[in-house]
């Protein structure tokens, strides 16, 4: 798994979790969904994603470019 794939999986889990929390716990959890969406939107344009840095440091996941160079 690469950092890019892990980010997509993490974002999907966070959206589903926040929607479940919104439904079962409190309607204000919808703001977590909005935050995840806004973070994905800004990272598409800026290339900056804090979660990518955390995943790379914590789990040592390679980027797509690093994986392609190794092959």
mmCIF file as Biopython writes it, N, C-alpha, C and O atoms, coordinates in Angstrom:
data_model
#
loop_
_atom_site.group_PDB
_atom_site.id
_atom_site.type_symbol
_atom_site.label_atom_id
_atom_site.label_alt_id
_atom_site.label_comp_id
_atom_site.label_asym_id
_atom_site.label_entity_id
_atom_site.label_seq_id
_atom_site.pdbx_PDB_ins_code
_atom_site.Cartn_x
_atom_site.Cartn_y
_atom_site.Cartn_z
_atom_site.occupancy
_atom_site.B_iso_or_equiv
_atom_site.auth_seq_id
_atom_site.auth_asym_id
_atom_site.pdbx_PDB_model_num
ATOM 1   N N  . UNK A ? 1  ? 0.853   -1.172 0.000   1.0 0.0 1  A 1 
ATOM 2   C CA . UNK A ? 1  ? 0.000   0.000  0.000   1.0 0.0 1  A 1 
ATOM 3   C C  . UNK A ? 1  ? 0.896   1.232  0.000   1.0 0.0 1  A 1 
ATOM 4   O O  . UNK A ? 1  ? 1.945   1.268  0.644   1.0 0.0 1  A 1 
ATOM 5   N N  . UNK A ? 2  ? 0.447   2.237  -0.743  1.0 0.0 2  A 1 
ATOM 6   C CA . UNK A ? 2  ? 1.198   3.482  -0.806  1.0 0.0 2  A 1 
ATOM 7   C C  . UNK A ? 2  ? 0.500   4.554  0.020   1.0 0.0 2  A 1 
ATOM 8   O O  . UNK A ? 2  ? -0.632  4.374  0.469   1.0 0.0 2  A 1 
ATOM 9   N N  . UNK A ? 3  ? 1.190   5.663  0.213   1.0 0.0 3  A 1 
ATOM 10  C CA . UNK A ? 3  ? 0.631   6.780  0.976   1.0 0.0 3  A 1 
ATOM 11  C C  . UNK A ? 3  ? -0.654  7.276  0.322   1.0 0.0 3  A 1 
ATOM 12  O O  . UNK A ? 3  ? -1.635  7.556  1.011   1.0 0.0 3  A 1 
ATOM 13  N N  . UNK A ? 4  ? -0.649  7.386  -0.995  1.0 0.0 4  A 1 
ATOM 14  C CA . UNK A ? 4  ? -1.819  7.897  -1.693  1.0 0.0 4  A 1 
ATOM 15  C C  . UNK A ? 4  ? -3.039  7.001  -1.489  1.0 0.0 4  A 1 
ATOM 16  O O  . UNK A ? 4  ? -4.146  7.495  -1.274  1.0 0.0 4  A 1 
ATOM 17  N N  . UNK A ? 5  ? -2.837  5.696  -1.557  1.0 0.0 5  A 1 
ATOM 18  C CA . UNK A ? 5  ? -3.943  4.752  -1.335  1.0 0.0 5  A 1 
ATOM 19  C C  . UNK A ? 5  ? -4.402  4.784  0.121   1.0 0.0 5  A 1 
ATOM 20  O O  . UNK A ? 5  ? -5.598  4.696  0.399   1.0 0.0 5  A 1 
ATOM 21  N N  . UNK A ? 6  ? -3.462  4.909  1.040   1.0 0.0 6  A 1 
ATOM 22  C CA . UNK A ? 6  ? -3.814  4.973  2.457   1.0 0.0 6  A 1 
ATOM 23  C C  . UNK A ? 6  ? -4.626  6.225  2.766   1.0 0.0 6  A 1 
ATOM 24  O O  . UNK A ? 6  ? -5.538  6.182  3.592   1.0 0.0 6  A 1 
ATOM 25  N N  . UNK A ? 7  ? -4.304  7.336  2.113   1.0 0.0 7  A 1 
ATOM 26  C CA . UNK A ? 7  ? -5.056  8.578  2.319   1.0 0.0 7  A 1 
ATOM 27  C C  . UNK A ? 7  ? -6.498  8.408  1.841   1.0 0.0 7  A 1 
ATOM 28  O O  . UNK A ? 7  ? -7.433  8.839  2.515   1.0 0.0 7  A 1 
ATOM 29  N N  . UNK A ? 8  ? -6.675  7.783  0.686   1.0 0.0 8  A 1 
ATOM 30  C CA . UNK A ? 8  ? -8.029  7.554  0.189   1.0 0.0 8  A 1 
ATOM 31  C C  . UNK A ? 8  ? -8.820  6.656  1.144   1.0 0.0 8  A 1 
ATOM 32  O O  . UNK A ? 8  ? -9.990  6.921  1.421   1.0 0.0 8  A 1 
ATOM 33  N N  . UNK A ? 9  ? -8.190  5.607  1.639   1.0 0.0 9  A 1 
ATOM 34  C CA . UNK A ? 9  ? -8.865  4.714  2.579   1.0 0.0 9  A 1 
ATOM 35  C C  . UNK A ? 9  ? -9.192  5.433  3.881   1.0 0.0 9  A 1 
ATOM 36  O O  . UNK A ? 9  ? -10.293 5.290  4.414   1.0 0.0 9  A 1 
ATOM 37  N N  . UNK A ? 10 ? -8.243  6.201  4.390   1.0 0.0 10 A 1 
ATOM 38  C CA . UNK A ? 10 ? -8.454  6.936  5.639   1.0 0.0 10 A 1 
ATOM 39  C C  . UNK A ? 10 ? -9.579  7.955  5.490   1.0 0.0 10 A 1 
ATOM 40  O O  . UNK A ? 10 ? -10.423 8.080  6.377   1.0 0.0 10 A 1 
ATOM 41  N N  . UNK A ? 11 ? -9.596  8.677  4.386   1.0 0.0 11 A 1 
ATOM 42  C CA . UNK A ? 11 ? -10.641 9.677  4.158   1.0 0.0 11 A 1 
ATOM 43  C C  . UNK A ? 11 ? -12.008 9.009  4.061   1.0 0.0 11 A 1 
ATOM 44  O O  . UNK A ? 11 ? -12.989 9.520  4.602   1.0 0.0 11 A 1 
ATOM 45  N N  . UNK A ? 12 ? -12.075 7.884  3.382   1.0 0.0 12 A 1 
ATOM 46  C CA . UNK A ? 12 ? -13.341 7.165  3.274   1.0 0.0 12 A 1 
ATOM 47  C C  . UNK A ? 12 ? -13.855 6.692  4.618   1.0 0.0 12 A 1 
ATOM 48  O O  . UNK A ? 12 ? -15.043 6.816  4.915   1.0 0.0 12 A 1 
ATOM 49  N N  . UNK A ? 13 ? -12.963 6.152  5.429   1.0 0.0 13 A 1 
ATOM 50  C CA . UNK A ? 13 ? -13.349 5.705  6.769   1.0 0.0 13 A 1 
ATOM 51  C C  . UNK A ? 13 ? -13.814 6.881  7.618   1.0 0.0 13 A 1 
ATOM 52  O O  . UNK A ? 13 ? -14.802 6.773  8.345   1.0 0.0 13 A 1 
ATOM 53  N N  . UNK A ? 14 ? -13.109 7.998  7.529   1.0 0.0 14 A 1 
ATOM 54  C CA . UNK A ? 14 ? -13.486 9.163  8.326   1.0 0.0 14 A 1 
ATOM 55  C C  . UNK A ? 14 ? -14.852 9.715  7.904   1.0 0.0 14 A 1 
ATOM 56  O O  . UNK A ? 14 ? -15.638 10.125 8.758   1.0 0.0 14 A 1 
ATOM 57  N N  . UNK A ? 15 ? -15.137 9.731  6.622   1.0 0.0 15 A 1 
ATOM 58  C CA . UNK A ? 15 ? -16.441 10.206 6.155   1.0 0.0 15 A 1 
ATOM 59  C C  . UNK A ? 15 ? -17.546 9.284  6.652   1.0 0.0 15 A 1 
ATOM 60  O O  . UNK A ? 15 ? -18.562 9.752  7.166   1.0 0.0 15 A 1 
ATOM 61  N N  . UNK A ? 16 ? -17.355 7.976  6.503   1.0 0.0 16 A 1 
ATOM 62  C CA . UNK A ? 16 ? -18.377 7.036  6.975   1.0 0.0 16 A 1 
ATOM 63  C C  . UNK A ? 16 ? -18.554 7.102  8.483   1.0 0.0 16 A 1 
ATOM 64  O O  . UNK A ? 16 ? -19.678 7.052  8.982   1.0 0.0 16 A 1 
ATOM 65  N N  . UNK A ? 17 ? -17.443 7.216  9.214   1.0 0.0 17 A 1 
ATOM 66  C CA . UNK A ? 17 ? -17.522 7.331  10.675  1.0 0.0 17 A 1 
ATOM 67  C C  . UNK A ? 17 ? -18.261 8.600  11.081  1.0 0.0 17 A 1 
ATOM 68  O O  . UNK A ? 17 ? -19.119 8.569  11.963  1.0 0.0 17 A 1 
ATOM 69  N N  . UNK A ? 18 ? -17.928 9.710  10.441  1.0 0.0 18 A 1 
ATOM 70  C CA . UNK A ? 18 ? -18.573 10.969 10.820  1.0 0.0 18 A 1 
ATOM 71  C C  . UNK A ? 18 ? -20.058 10.957 10.472  1.0 0.0 18 A 1 
ATOM 72  O O  . UNK A ? 18 ? -20.867 11.528 11.204  1.0 0.0 18 A 1 
ATOM 73  N N  . UNK A ? 19 ? -20.424 10.320 9.376   1.0 0.0 19 A 1 
ATOM 74  C CA . UNK A ? 19 ? -21.845 10.209 9.046   1.0 0.0 19 A 1 
ATOM 75  C C  . UNK A ? 19 ? -22.583 9.342  10.058  1.0 0.0 19 A 1 
ATOM 76  O O  . UNK A ? 19 ? -23.709 9.662  10.438  1.0 0.0 19 A 1 
ATOM 77  N N  . UNK A ? 20 ? -21.967 8.253  10.497  1.0 0.0 20 A 1 
ATOM 78  C CA . UNK A ? 20 ? -22.586 7.412  11.522  1.0 0.0 20 A 1 
ATOM 79  C C  . UNK A ? 20 ? -22.714 8.172  12.837  1.0 0.0 20 A 1 
ATOM 80  O O  . UNK A ? 20 ? -23.739 8.076  13.512  1.0 0.0 20 A 1 
ATOM 81  N N  . UNK A ? 21 ? -21.685 8.925  13.202  1.0 0.0 21 A 1 
ATOM 82  C CA . UNK A ? 21 ? -21.752 9.721  14.428  1.0 0.0 21 A 1 
ATOM 83  C C  . UNK A ? 21 ? -22.825 10.803 14.318  1.0 0.0 21 A 1 
ATOM 84  O O  . UNK A ? 21 ? -23.516 11.101 15.293  1.0 0.0 21 A 1 
ATOM 85  N N  . UNK A ? 22 ? -22.959 11.387 13.135  1.0 0.0 22 A 1 
ATOM 86  C CA . UNK A ? 22 ? -23.994 12.400 12.928  1.0 0.0 22 A 1 
ATOM 87  C C  . UNK A ? 22 ? -25.383 11.791 13.126  1.0 0.0 22 A 1 
ATOM 88  O O  . UNK A ? 22 ? -26.250 12.402 13.751  1.0 0.0 22 A 1 
ATOM 89  N N  . UNK A ? 23 ? -25.584 10.615 12.606  1.0 0.0 23 A 1 
ATOM 90  C CA . UNK A ? 23 ? -26.892 9.971  12.685  1.0 0.0 23 A 1 
ATOM 91  C C  . UNK A ? 23 ? -27.201 9.464  14.094  1.0 0.0 23 A 1 
ATOM 92  O O  . UNK A ? 23 ? -28.305 9.664  14.600  1.0 0.0 23 A 1 
ATOM 93  N N  . UNK A ? 24 ? -26.222 8.804  14.728  1.0 0.0 24 A 1 
ATOM 94  C CA . UNK A ? 24 ? -26.483 8.124  15.994  1.0 0.0 24 A 1 
ATOM 95  C C  . UNK A ? 24 ? -26.165 8.947  17.242  1.0 0.0 24 A 1 
ATOM 96  O O  . UNK A ? 24 ? -26.742 8.695  18.300  1.0 0.0 24 A 1 
ATOM 97  N N  . UNK A ? 25 ? -25.263 9.923  17.146  1.0 0.0 25 A 1 
ATOM 98  C CA . UNK A ? 25 ? -24.821 10.632 18.345  1.0 0.0 25 A 1 
ATOM 99  C C  . UNK A ? 25 ? -25.349 12.061 18.373  1.0 0.0 25 A 1 
ATOM 100 O O  . UNK A ? 25 ? -26.143 12.416 19.244  1.0 0.0 25 A 1 
ATOM 101 N N  . UNK A ? 26 ? -24.907 12.881 17.420  1.0 0.0 26 A 1 
ATOM 102 C CA . UNK A ? 26 ? -25.318 14.291 17.435  1.0 0.0 26 A 1 
ATOM 103 C C  . UNK A ? 26 ? -25.166 14.887 16.039  1.0 0.0 26 A 1 
ATOM 104 O O  . UNK A ? 26 ? -24.184 14.604 15.353  1.0 0.0 26 A 1 
ATOM 105 N N  . UNK A ? 27 ? -26.116 15.701 15.613  1.0 0.0 27 A 1 
ATOM 106 C CA . UNK A ? 27 ? -26.059 16.285 14.263  1.0 0.0 27 A 1 
ATOM 107 C C  . UNK A ? 27 ? -24.832 17.157 13.994  1.0 0.0 27 A 1 
ATOM 108 O O  . UNK A ? 27 ? -24.460 17.343 12.836  1.0 0.0 27 A 1 
ATOM 109 N N  . UNK A ? 28 ? -24.212 17.684 15.015  1.0 0.0 28 A 1 
ATOM 110 C CA . UNK A ? 28 ? -23.044 18.537 14.783  1.0 0.0 28 A 1 
ATOM 111 C C  . UNK A ? 28 ? -21.808 17.772 14.312  1.0 0.0 28 A 1 
ATOM 112 O O  . UNK A ? 28 ? -20.819 18.391 13.919  1.0 0.0 28 A 1 
ATOM 113 N N  . UNK A ? 29 ? -21.847 16.442 14.344  1.0 0.0 29 A 1 
ATOM 114 C CA . UNK A ? 29 ? -20.726 15.681 13.798  1.0 0.0 29 A 1 
ATOM 115 C C  . UNK A ? 29 ? -20.633 15.822 12.280  1.0 0.0 29 A 1 
ATOM 116 O O  . UNK A ? 29 ? -19.644 15.402 11.678  1.0 0.0 29 A 1 
ATOM 117 N N  . UNK A ? 30 ? -21.648 16.406 11.662  1.0 0.0 30 A 1 
ATOM 118 C CA . UNK A ? 30 ? -21.585 16.667 10.230  1.0 0.0 30 A 1 
ATOM 119 C C  . UNK A ? 30 ? -20.409 17.591 9.906   1.0 0.0 30 A 1 
ATOM 120 O O  . UNK A ? 30 ? -19.898 17.575 8.786   1.0 0.0 30 A 1 
ATOM 121 N N  . UNK A ? 31 ? -19.982 18.393 10.880  1.0 0.0 31 A 1 
ATOM 122 C CA . UNK A ? 31 ? -18.834 19.279 10.658  1.0 0.0 31 A 1 
ATOM 123 C C  . UNK A ? 31 ? -17.543 18.497 10.473  1.0 0.0 31 A 1 
ATOM 124 O O  . UNK A ? 31 ? -16.628 18.979 9.805   1.0 0.0 31 A 1 
ATOM 125 N N  . UNK A ? 32 ? -17.447 17.307 11.045  1.0 0.0 32 A 1 
ATOM 126 C CA . UNK A ? 32 ? -16.277 16.460 10.801  1.0 0.0 32 A 1 
ATOM 127 C C  . UNK A ? 32 ? -16.248 16.029 9.339   1.0 0.0 32 A 1 
ATOM 128 O O  . UNK A ? 32 ? -15.186 16.000 8.717   1.0 0.0 32 A 1 
ATOM 129 N N  . UNK A ? 33 ? -17.408 15.694 8.795   1.0 0.0 33 A 1 
ATOM 130 C CA . UNK A ? 33 ? -17.498 15.348 7.375   1.0 0.0 33 A 1 
ATOM 131 C C  . UNK A ? 33 ? -17.068 16.534 6.511   1.0 0.0 33 A 1 
ATOM 132 O O  . UNK A ? 33 ? -16.334 16.371 5.536   1.0 0.0 33 A 1 
ATOM 133 N N  . UNK A ? 34 ? -17.531 17.722 6.879   1.0 0.0 34 A 1 
ATOM 134 C CA . UNK A ? 34 ? -17.159 18.923 6.131   1.0 0.0 34 A 1 
ATOM 135 C C  . UNK A ? 34 ? -15.659 19.179 6.211   1.0 0.0 34 A 1 
ATOM 136 O O  . UNK A ? 34 ? -15.045 19.572 5.219   1.0 0.0 34 A 1 
ATOM 137 N N  . UNK A ? 35 ? -15.068 18.962 7.373   1.0 0.0 35 A 1 
ATOM 138 C CA . UNK A ? 35 ? -13.628 19.166 7.535   1.0 0.0 35 A 1 
ATOM 139 C C  . UNK A ? 35 ? -12.836 18.196 6.663   1.0 0.0 35 A 1 
ATOM 140 O O  . UNK A ? 35 ? -11.875 18.597 6.005   1.0 0.0 35 A 1 
ATOM 141 N N  . UNK A ? 36 ? -13.229 16.931 6.653   1.0 0.0 36 A 1 
ATOM 142 C CA . UNK A ? 36 ? -12.529 15.943 5.832   1.0 0.0 36 A 1 
ATOM 143 C C  . UNK A ? 36 ? -12.639 16.318 4.354   1.0 0.0 36 A 1 
ATOM 144 O O  . UNK A ? 36 ? -11.654 16.254 3.618   1.0 0.0 36 A 1 
ATOM 145 N N  . UNK A ? 37 ? -13.831 16.706 3.926   1.0 0.0 37 A 1 
ATOM 146 C CA . UNK A ? 37 ? -14.012 17.115 2.533   1.0 0.0 37 A 1 
ATOM 147 C C  . UNK A ? 37 ? -13.195 18.339 2.171   1.0 0.0 37 A 1 
ATOM 148 O O  . UNK A ? 37 ? -12.592 18.393 1.099   1.0 0.0 37 A 1 
ATOM 149 N N  . UNK A ? 38 ? -13.171 19.325 3.060   1.0 0.0 38 A 1 
ATOM 150 C CA . UNK A ? 38 ? -12.386 20.537 2.799   1.0 0.0 38 A 1 
ATOM 151 C C  . UNK A ? 38 ? -10.897 20.224 2.734   1.0 0.0 38 A 1 
ATOM 152 O O  . UNK A ? 38 ? -10.177 20.795 1.914   1.0 0.0 38 A 1 
ATOM 153 N N  . UNK A ? 39 ? -10.434 19.326 3.588   1.0 0.0 39 A 1 
ATOM 154 C CA . UNK A ? 39 ? -9.021  18.943 3.580   1.0 0.0 39 A 1 
ATOM 155 C C  . UNK A ? 39 ? -8.671  18.221 2.280   1.0 0.0 39 A 1 
ATOM 156 O O  . UNK A ? 39 ? -7.615  18.474 1.700   1.0 0.0 39 A 1 
ATOM 157 N N  . UNK A ? 40 ? -9.537  17.336 1.821   1.0 0.0 40 A 1 
ATOM 158 C CA . UNK A ? 40 ? -9.297  16.659 0.545   1.0 0.0 40 A 1 
ATOM 159 C C  . UNK A ? 40 ? -9.272  17.660 -0.607  1.0 0.0 40 A 1 
ATOM 160 O O  . UNK A ? 40 ? -8.441  17.555 -1.509  1.0 0.0 40 A 1 
ATOM 161 N N  . UNK A ? 41 ? -10.180 18.624 -0.575  1.0 0.0 41 A 1 
ATOM 162 C CA . UNK A ? 41 ? -10.257 19.634 -1.634  1.0 0.0 41 A 1 
ATOM 163 C C  . UNK A ? 41 ? -9.003  20.486 -1.682  1.0 0.0 41 A 1 
ATOM 164 O O  . UNK A ? 41 ? -8.436  20.699 -2.753  1.0 0.0 41 A 1 
ATOM 165 N N  . UNK A ? 42 ? -8.559  20.981 -0.516  1.0 0.0 42 A 1 
ATOM 166 C CA . UNK A ? 42 ? -7.368  21.837 -0.516  1.0 0.0 42 A 1 
ATOM 167 C C  . UNK A ? 42 ? -6.121  21.047 -0.878  1.0 0.0 42 A 1 
ATOM 168 O O  . UNK A ? 42 ? -5.222  21.592 -1.518  1.0 0.0 42 A 1 
ATOM 169 N N  . UNK A ? 43 ? -6.039  19.774 -0.485  1.0 0.0 43 A 1 
ATOM 170 C CA . UNK A ? 43 ? -4.845  18.992 -0.807  1.0 0.0 43 A 1 
ATOM 171 C C  . UNK A ? 43 ? -4.771  18.672 -2.297  1.0 0.0 43 A 1 
ATOM 172 O O  . UNK A ? 43 ? -3.682  18.469 -2.833  1.0 0.0 43 A 1 
ATOM 173 N N  . UNK A ? 44 ? -5.919  18.626 -2.969  1.0 0.0 44 A 1 
ATOM 174 C CA . UNK A ? 44 ? -5.921  18.396 -4.414  1.0 0.0 44 A 1 
ATOM 175 C C  . UNK A ? 44 ? -5.248  19.547 -5.156  1.0 0.0 44 A 1 
ATOM 176 O O  . UNK A ? 44 ? -4.625  19.336 -6.197  1.0 0.0 44 A 1 
ATOM 177 N N  . UNK A ? 45 ? -5.370  20.758 -4.626  1.0 0.0 45 A 1 
ATOM 178 C CA . UNK A ? 45 ? -4.786  21.922 -5.281  1.0 0.0 45 A 1 
ATOM 179 C C  . UNK A ? 45 ? -3.397  22.265 -4.767  1.0 0.0 45 A 1 
ATOM 180 O O  . UNK A ? 45 ? -2.534  22.691 -5.535  1.0 0.0 45 A 1 
ATOM 181 N N  . UNK A ? 46 ? -3.180  22.080 -3.474  1.0 0.0 46 A 1 
ATOM 182 C CA . UNK A ? 46 ? -1.901  22.498 -2.900  1.0 0.0 46 A 1 
ATOM 183 C C  . UNK A ? 46 ? -0.875  21.378 -2.812  1.0 0.0 46 A 1 
ATOM 184 O O  . UNK A ? 46 ? 0.328   21.633 -2.767  1.0 0.0 46 A 1 
ATOM 185 N N  . UNK A ? 47 ? -1.350  20.142 -2.788  1.0 0.0 47 A 1 
ATOM 186 C CA . UNK A ? 47 ? -0.435  19.021 -2.618  1.0 0.0 47 A 1 
ATOM 187 C C  . UNK A ? 47 ? -0.027  18.794 -1.181  1.0 0.0 47 A 1 
ATOM 188 O O  . UNK A ? 47 ? 0.728   17.864 -0.895  1.0 0.0 47 A 1 
ATOM 189 N N  . UNK A ? 48 ? -0.509  19.626 -0.264  1.0 0.0 48 A 1 
ATOM 190 C CA . UNK A ? 48 ? -0.174  19.508 1.150   1.0 0.0 48 A 1 
ATOM 191 C C  . UNK A ? 48 ? -1.274  18.729 1.868   1.0 0.0 48 A 1 
ATOM 192 O O  . UNK A ? 48 ? -2.441  19.120 1.850   1.0 0.0 48 A 1 
ATOM 193 N N  . UNK A ? 49 ? -0.880  17.612 2.504   1.0 0.0 49 A 1 
ATOM 194 C CA . UNK A ? 49 ? -1.836  16.798 3.252   1.0 0.0 49 A 1 
ATOM 195 C C  . UNK A ? 49 ? -1.167  16.356 4.547   1.0 0.0 49 A 1 
ATOM 196 O O  . UNK A ? 49 ? -0.261  15.522 4.521   1.0 0.0 49 A 1 
ATOM 197 N N  . UNK A ? 50 ? -1.601  16.905 5.682   1.0 0.0 50 A 1 
ATOM 198 C CA . UNK A ? 50 ? -0.995  16.526 6.956   1.0 0.0 50 A 1 
ATOM 199 C C  . UNK A ? 50 ? -1.109  15.034 7.239   1.0 0.0 50 A 1 
ATOM 200 O O  . UNK A ? 50 ? -0.190  14.446 7.810   1.0 0.0 50 A 1 
ATOM 201 N N  . UNK A ? 51 ? -2.213  14.414 6.852   1.0 0.0 51 A 1 
ATOM 202 C CA . UNK A ? 51 ? -2.381  12.979 7.091   1.0 0.0 51 A 1 
ATOM 203 C C  . UNK A ? 51 ? -1.347  12.159 6.326   1.0 0.0 51 A 1 
ATOM 204 O O  . UNK A ? 51 ? -0.910  11.114 6.807   1.0 0.0 51 A 1 
ATOM 205 N N  . UNK A ? 52 ? -0.956  12.617 5.150   1.0 0.0 52 A 1 
ATOM 206 C CA . UNK A ? 52 ? 0.056   11.903 4.367   1.0 0.0 52 A 1 
ATOM 207 C C  . UNK A ? 52 ? 1.399   11.918 5.083   1.0 0.0 52 A 1 
ATOM 208 O O  . UNK A ? 52 ? 2.114   10.916 5.099   1.0 0.0 52 A 1 
ATOM 209 N N  . UNK A ? 53 ? 1.733   13.053 5.671   1.0 0.0 53 A 1 
ATOM 210 C CA . UNK A ? 53 ? 3.005   13.130 6.408   1.0 0.0 53 A 1 
ATOM 211 C C  . UNK A ? 53 ? 2.976   12.202 7.624   1.0 0.0 53 A 1 
ATOM 212 O O  . UNK A ? 53 ? 3.966   11.534 7.923   1.0 0.0 53 A 1 
ATOM 213 N N  . UNK A ? 54 ? 1.859   12.164 8.310   1.0 0.0 54 A 1 
ATOM 214 C CA . UNK A ? 54 ? 1.731   11.305 9.496   1.0 0.0 54 A 1 
ATOM 215 C C  . UNK A ? 54 ? 1.815   9.841  9.105   1.0 0.0 54 A 1 
ATOM 216 O O  . UNK A ? 54 ? 2.528   9.068  9.746   1.0 0.0 54 A 1 
ATOM 217 N N  . UNK A ? 55 ? 1.092   9.450  8.058   1.0 0.0 55 A 1 
ATOM 218 C CA . UNK A ? 55 ? 1.125   8.049  7.619   1.0 0.0 55 A 1 
ATOM 219 C C  . UNK A ? 55 ? 2.519   7.636  7.163   1.0 0.0 55 A 1 
ATOM 220 O O  . UNK A ? 55 ? 2.963   6.522  7.441   1.0 0.0 55 A 1 
ATOM 221 N N  . UNK A ? 56 ? 3.204   8.527  6.469   1.0 0.0 56 A 1 
ATOM 222 C CA . UNK A ? 56 ? 4.549   8.207  5.988   1.0 0.0 56 A 1 
ATOM 223 C C  . UNK A ? 56 ? 5.516   8.013  7.150   1.0 0.0 56 A 1 
ATOM 224 O O  . UNK A ? 56 ? 6.335   7.094  7.135   1.0 0.0 56 A 1 
ATOM 225 N N  . UNK A ? 57 ? 5.421   8.885  8.165   1.0 0.0 57 A 1 
ATOM 226 C CA . UNK A ? 57 ? 6.338   8.783  9.301   1.0 0.0 57 A 1 
ATOM 227 C C  . UNK A ? 57 ? 5.982   7.619  10.232  1.0 0.0 57 A 1 
ATOM 228 O O  . UNK A ? 57 ? 6.869   6.918  10.719  1.0 0.0 57 A 1 
ATOM 229 N N  . UNK A ? 58 ? 4.696   7.418  10.474  1.0 0.0 58 A 1 
ATOM 230 C CA . UNK A ? 58 ? 4.283   6.374  11.414  1.0 0.0 58 A 1 
ATOM 231 C C  . UNK A ? 58 ? 4.456   4.971  10.844  1.0 0.0 58 A 1 
ATOM 232 O O  . UNK A ? 58 ? 4.919   4.069  11.543  1.0 0.0 58 A 1 
ATOM 233 N N  . UNK A ? 59 ? 4.087   4.781  9.577   1.0 0.0 59 A 1 
ATOM 234 C CA . UNK A ? 59 ? 4.063   3.449  9.005   1.0 0.0 59 A 1 
ATOM 235 C C  . UNK A ? 59 ? 5.118   3.221  7.933   1.0 0.0 59 A 1 
ATOM 236 O O  . UNK A ? 59 ? 5.289   2.098  7.459   1.0 0.0 59 A 1 
ATOM 237 N N  . UNK A ? 60 ? 5.821   4.267  7.552   1.0 0.0 60 A 1 
ATOM 238 C CA . UNK A ? 60 ? 6.877   4.128  6.557   1.0 0.0 60 A 1 
ATOM 239 C C  . UNK A ? 60 ? 6.365   3.747  5.175   1.0 0.0 60 A 1 
ATOM 240 O O  . UNK A ? 60 ? 7.066   3.089  4.406   1.0 0.0 60 A 1 
ATOM 241 N N  . UNK A ? 61 ? 5.151   4.159  4.865   1.0 0.0 61 A 1 
ATOM 242 C CA . UNK A ? 61 ? 4.584   3.823  3.559   1.0 0.0 61 A 1 
ATOM 243 C C  . UNK A ? 61 ? 5.297   4.596  2.452   1.0 0.0 61 A 1 
ATOM 244 O O  . UNK A ? 61 ? 5.605   5.776  2.620   1.0 0.0 61 A 1 
ATOM 245 N N  . UNK A ? 62 ? 5.562   3.938  1.323   1.0 0.0 62 A 1 
ATOM 246 C CA . UNK A ? 62 ? 6.185   4.648  0.201   1.0 0.0 62 A 1 
ATOM 247 C C  . UNK A ? 62 ? 5.144   5.430  -0.586  1.0 0.0 62 A 1 
ATOM 248 O O  . UNK A ? 62 ? 3.955   5.116  -0.543  1.0 0.0 62 A 1 
ATOM 249 N N  . UNK A ? 63 ? 5.596   6.444  -1.300  1.0 0.0 63 A 1 
ATOM 250 C CA . UNK A ? 63 ? 4.709   7.155  -2.218  1.0 0.0 63 A 1 
ATOM 251 C C  . UNK A ? 63 ? 4.647   6.360  -3.521  1.0 0.0 63 A 1 
ATOM 252 O O  . UNK A ? 63 ? 5.425   5.429  -3.728  1.0 0.0 63 A 1 
ATOM 253 N N  . UNK A ? 64 ? 3.713   6.739  -4.396  1.0 0.0 64 A 1 
ATOM 254 C CA . UNK A ? 64 ? 3.621   6.070  -5.706  1.0 0.0 64 A 1 
ATOM 255 C C  . UNK A ? 64 ? 4.928   6.240  -6.483  1.0 0.0 64 A 1 
ATOM 256 O O  . UNK A ? 64 ? 5.382   5.307  -7.146  1.0 0.0 64 A 1 
ATOM 257 N N  . UNK A ? 65 ? 5.535   7.431  -6.402  1.0 0.0 65 A 1 
ATOM 258 C CA . UNK A ? 65 ? 6.773   7.696  -7.116  1.0 0.0 65 A 1 
ATOM 259 C C  . UNK A ? 65 ? 7.904   6.820  -6.590  1.0 0.0 65 A 1 
ATOM 260 O O  . UNK A ? 65 ? 8.682   6.277  -7.375  1.0 0.0 65 A 1 
ATOM 261 N N  . UNK A ? 66 ? 8.001   6.679  -5.287  1.0 0.0 66 A 1 
ATOM 262 C CA . UNK A ? 66 ? 9.052   5.838  -4.697  1.0 0.0 66 A 1 
ATOM 263 C C  . UNK A ? 66 ? 8.860   4.378  -5.085  1.0 0.0 66 A 1 
ATOM 264 O O  . UNK A ? 66 ? 9.829   3.665  -5.346  1.0 0.0 66 A 1 
ATOM 265 N N  . UNK A ? 67 ? 7.622   3.942  -5.121  1.0 0.0 67 A 1 
ATOM 266 C CA . UNK A ? 67 ? 7.335   2.558  -5.505  1.0 0.0 67 A 1 
ATOM 267 C C  . UNK A ? 67 ? 7.677   2.314  -6.976  1.0 0.0 67 A 1 
ATOM 268 O O  . UNK A ? 67 ? 8.178   1.249  -7.335  1.0 0.0 67 A 1 
ATOM 269 N N  . UNK A ? 68 ? 7.402   3.312  -7.823  1.0 0.0 68 A 1 
ATOM 270 C CA . UNK A ? 68 ? 7.705   3.171  -9.249  1.0 0.0 68 A 1 
ATOM 271 C C  . UNK A ? 68 ? 9.206   3.136  -9.497  1.0 0.0 68 A 1 
ATOM 272 O O  . UNK A ? 68 ? 9.677   2.393  -10.358 1.0 0.0 68 A 1 
ATOM 273 N N  . UNK A ? 69 ? 9.966   3.939  -8.741  1.0 0.0 69 A 1 
ATOM 274 C CA . UNK A ? 69 ? 11.418  3.940  -8.885  1.0 0.0 69 A 1 
ATOM 275 C C  . UNK A ? 69 ? 12.033  2.613  -8.455  1.0 0.0 69 A 1 
ATOM 276 O O  . UNK A ? 69 ? 13.031  2.174  -9.026  1.0 0.0 69 A 1 
ATOM 277 N N  . UNK A ? 70 ? 11.443  1.980  -7.455  1.0 0.0 70 A 1 
ATOM 278 C CA . UNK A ? 70 ? 11.980  0.727  -6.924  1.0 0.0 70 A 1 
ATOM 279 C C  . UNK A ? 70 ? 11.710  -0.447 -7.858  1.0 0.0 70 A 1 
ATOM 280 O O  . UNK A ? 70 ? 12.424  -1.449 -7.815  1.0 0.0 70 A 1 
ATOM 281 N N  . UNK A ? 71 ? 10.686  -0.333 -8.701  1.0 0.0 71 A 1 
ATOM 282 C CA . UNK A ? 71 ? 10.319  -1.450 -9.589  1.0 0.0 71 A 1 
ATOM 283 C C  . UNK A ? 71 ? 11.208  -1.535 -10.797 1.0 0.0 71 A 1 
ATOM 284 O O  . UNK A ? 71 ? 11.028  -2.419 -11.635 1.0 0.0 71 A 1 
#
